[in-house]
């Protein structure tokens, strides 16, 4: 195994520092634990590839080698990318608060359909609140893609239009 370069923080100190920063920013315990799990996977990757010190290039290599070859869902890959972005921010001494673009208001029809689907997901399928939040976000984005394709009314969407909106969603995620 190679040795750490002089002045480079250990991966453990980077990880612990990032997790303390997130806790200080009032991130939820579940979110901090999720970061911890993903960072442990990165650490195992580094050990397996004889990498002792972390830098953003290691993070990119992890995404390219590890995440891309495991057939992970787009949301899982995005989760890894978010964790690595935060780690890289901490590595260079910056914290960037992410802002999501404001989403346009939902049409009443789409809102009604979405709410009914999410209620079914909760009641019938047993989805937890965190899963419902994630599904709501994805469905709102999907509606934005439909709008960008000129279809603000769900009743006017045909299979071809829904397929194009799905492609836009997948291209955004992957």
Backbone torsions as a table, in degrees:
resi	resn	phi	psi	omega
1	UNK	NA	140.6	179.5
2	UNK	-72.5	163.8	-179.4
3	UNK	-101.6	152.4	179.7
4	UNK	-63.9	145.0	176.7
5	UNK	-74.0	151.9	178.6
6	UNK	-59.7	133.5	177.0
7	UNK	84.0	-7.3	179.4
8	UNK	-88.1	129.2	178.7
9	UNK	-68.5	150.2	177.2
10	UNK	-69.4	158.6	178.2
11	UNK	-61.4	-40.2	-179.5
12	UNK	-59.7	-42.2	179.8
13	UNK	-69.3	-35.7	175.3
14	UNK	-63.6	-46.8	-179.1
15	UNK	-60.2	-51.2	-177.8
16	UNK	-63.7	-38.7	178.0
17	UNK	-63.9	-42.9	178.8
18	UNK	-64.2	-44.9	-179.2
19	UNK	-63.5	-38.6	175.9
20	UNK	-64.4	-40.4	178.0
21	UNK	-60.8	-45.3	-179.6
22	UNK	-63.6	-41.3	177.1
23	UNK	-62.8	-40.4	177.7
24	UNK	-65.1	-26.0	177.8
25	UNK	-88.8	10.4	176.3
26	UNK	67.6	30.3	171.1
27	UNK	-65.5	146.1	179.9
28	UNK	-67.5	156.5	-179.5
29	UNK	-59.1	-40.6	179.3
30	UNK	-63.6	-39.0	178.8
31	UNK	-66.5	-45.2	179.3
32	UNK	-62.2	-41.3	177.3
33	UNK	-63.4	-38.4	177.1
34	UNK	-63.1	-43.4	175.6
35	UNK	-58.8	-44.9	-178.1
36	UNK	-59.7	-44.8	179.6
37	UNK	-62.1	-44.6	-179.2
38	UNK	-67.3	-37.8	177.7
39	UNK	-66.8	-34.0	175.7
40	UNK	-64.8	-37.9	177.2
41	UNK	-65.1	-40.1	176.0
42	UNK	-62.3	-42.8	-180.0
43	UNK	-63.1	-42.3	177.2
44	UNK	-62.2	-39.1	176.6
45	UNK	-61.3	-44.3	-179.5
46	UNK	-62.2	-43.5	179.6
47	UNK	-63.2	-44.4	-178.9
48	UNK	-63.5	-27.6	-178.8
49	UNK	-105.5	16.4	174.8
50	UNK	58.7	41.2	178.9
51	UNK	-110.0	122.5	-176.0
52	UNK	-98.2	-41.6	-177.1
53	UNK	-105.8	143.3	-179.8
54	UNK	-94.3	141.5	165.2
55	UNK	-147.6	168.3	-176.6
56	UNK	-57.1	-27.1	177.7
57	UNK	-67.1	-34.7	176.0
58	UNK	-64.4	-42.6	177.9
59	UNK	-60.1	-42.3	178.9
60	UNK	-67.0	-38.9	177.7
61	UNK	-63.1	-40.0	177.1
62	UNK	-59.1	-47.6	178.7
63	UNK	-60.8	-47.6	-177.2
64	UNK	-65.5	-46.4	-175.2
65	UNK	-83.5	-53.4	-171.5
66	UNK	-76.8	-58.2	-173.5
67	UNK	-69.2	-38.1	-175.9
68	UNK	-73.2	-22.6	-177.0
69	UNK	-97.8	3.1	-175.7
70	UNK	-108.7	4.3	178.5
71	UNK	61.1	37.6	-179.3
72	UNK	-74.2	150.0	175.9
73	UNK	-63.4	154.4	-178.7
74	UNK	-57.2	-40.2	-179.7
75	UNK	-64.9	-36.4	178.4
76	UNK	-68.3	-44.0	176.3
77	UNK	-60.3	-42.6	179.2
78	UNK	-62.5	-37.8	177.2
79	UNK	-61.5	-44.4	176.8
80	UNK	-62.1	-42.6	-179.5
81	UNK	-63.4	-38.4	178.3
82	UNK	-64.6	-45.4	179.1
83	UNK	-60.9	-43.8	-179.8
84	UNK	-67.4	-35.3	175.9
85	UNK	-61.6	-43.9	178.1
86	UNK	-64.2	-43.4	179.0
87	UNK	-62.2	-42.7	178.6
88	UNK	-64.5	-40.3	176.0
89	UNK	-59.2	-45.2	179.7
90	UNK	-65.7	-39.4	-179.7
91	UNK	-58.3	-40.8	-179.1
92	UNK	-93.5	2.5	175.4
93	UNK	82.3	25.7	179.3
94	UNK	-127.4	148.3	174.4
95	UNK	-125.2	119.2	179.7
96	UNK	-107.6	116.5	175.3
97	UNK	-76.5	126.7	-179.0
98	UNK	-83.5	138.0	175.3
99	UNK	-119.3	126.8	176.0
100	UNK	-85.3	143.9	178.3
101	UNK	-63.8	146.1	176.6
102	UNK	-62.5	134.4	178.6
103	UNK	-92.7	143.0	179.7
104	UNK	-67.2	154.9	178.9
105	UNK	-60.9	145.8	178.7
106	UNK	-79.9	147.6	173.2
107	UNK	-68.3	151.0	179.4
108	UNK	-57.3	-38.1	179.8
109	UNK	-64.3	-48.1	-179.2
110	UNK	-63.9	-42.7	179.6
111	UNK	-59.9	-43.1	179.2
112	UNK	-63.6	-45.4	178.9
113	UNK	-62.6	-45.2	-178.3
114	UNK	-63.5	-46.1	-179.5
115	UNK	-61.6	-40.1	178.8
116	UNK	-64.4	-43.1	178.7
117	UNK	-62.7	-44.7	-178.5
118	UNK	-66.9	-36.3	176.9
119	UNK	-64.6	-41.4	176.6
120	UNK	-63.1	-40.8	179.2
121	UNK	-60.3	-38.4	-179.3
122	UNK	-74.2	-51.6	-172.3
123	UNK	-77.7	-49.1	-174.3
124	UNK	-85.6	-45.0	-175.4
125	UNK	-87.8	-13.0	178.0
126	UNK	75.6	22.9	178.5
127	UNK	-64.9	141.6	177.6
128	UNK	-79.3	167.7	-178.7
129	UNK	-58.6	-41.1	-179.4
130	UNK	-63.1	-37.2	177.8
131	UNK	-67.6	-40.3	178.9
132	UNK	-62.4	-42.5	178.4
133	UNK	-59.5	-45.7	179.3
134	UNK	-63.0	-43.9	178.9
135	UNK	-63.1	-41.9	179.2
136	UNK	-59.2	-43.2	-179.5
137	UNK	-62.8	-46.7	-179.6
138	UNK	-62.5	-42.5	179.8
139	UNK	-65.9	-37.1	176.7
140	UNK	-65.0	-42.4	177.3
141	UNK	-62.3	-42.0	179.2
142	UNK	-59.6	-42.6	177.3
143	UNK	-60.4	-39.9	176.6
144	UNK	-60.7	-38.5	177.0
145	UNK	-66.2	-41.2	176.6
146	UNK	-59.8	-45.2	178.7
147	UNK	-60.6	-43.4	-178.6
148	UNK	-64.3	-22.4	177.4
149	UNK	-91.7	8.6	176.2
150	UNK	85.5	24.6	-177.9
151	UNK	-130.7	81.7	178.8
152	UNK	-79.3	-10.9	-178.4
153	UNK	-110.1	117.1	-176.8
154	UNK	-57.1	-30.8	-179.5
155	UNK	-65.7	-19.2	-179.1
156	UNK	-92.4	-4.0	-177.2
157	UNK	-77.7	128.0	174.5
158	UNK	-107.8	177.9	-176.5
159	UNK	-59.8	-39.9	-178.4
160	UNK	-64.2	-43.4	-179.7
161	UNK	-66.7	-42.3	178.1
162	UNK	-63.1	-39.6	176.9
163	UNK	-61.6	-42.7	178.2
164	UNK	-65.5	-39.3	177.8
165	UNK	-64.6	-38.7	176.6
166	UNK	-63.2	-40.8	177.9
167	UNK	-62.3	-42.4	177.2
168	UNK	-60.3	-43.1	179.9
169	UNK	-63.6	-45.2	-179.2
170	UNK	-66.0	-38.1	178.9
171	UNK	-66.8	-32.6	176.8
172	UNK	-67.6	-40.9	-177.0
173	UNK	-78.2	-32.2	-172.3
174	UNK	-112.8	NA	NA
